[in-house]
Amino acid sequence: MGDRKSGSCLCGGIKYEVIVDDNKVHVCHCGICQKWHGGPALAMSCEADWKIDGEDFLQWYDSSEHGQRGFCKKCGTNLFFRSPTFGYYGLAVGSLDSQEGLEIETHIYVDKKPSYYDFADDCPRLTEKEFLEHIGAA
């Protein structure tokens, strides 16, 4: 069992508690994440059983055939991603109350990353094809 983490949206209308699988951050450079976050998405996986206070403010958007993105419909904060098809549930690390002890584990969709930014870490970097093969979606 992982650690319990808490977080919220910008306006405080949504507060949540989740159990994260570990303290590893995944960086996604796909086009959907770039539009959704205004840059790469920094997310971590968590269990599907979320405790949410302010669920009336939580809005889900079907961003692809395999995934939905959850955000606060009052302030617009990006909070969650879920893909039941692949058994993945994640949260935007920027919404956590504390980001202490987190570390980047991997980058995905690196072939979609624009050239104007880069990360200094030496973590594994997977192309779209490599990532989809890794999760069995190719």
Salt bridges, closest charged atoms under 4 A:
GLU17 OE1 - ARG4 NH1 3.53
GLU65 OE1 - HIS66 NE2 3.59
GLU103 OE2 - LYS24 NZ 2.74
GLU105 OE1 - HIS26 NE2 3.65
ASP121 OD2 - HIS107 NE2 3.02
ASP121 OD1 - ARG125 NH1 3.10
GLU128 OE1 - LYS112 NZ 3.33
GLU133 OE2 - LYS129 NZ 3.65
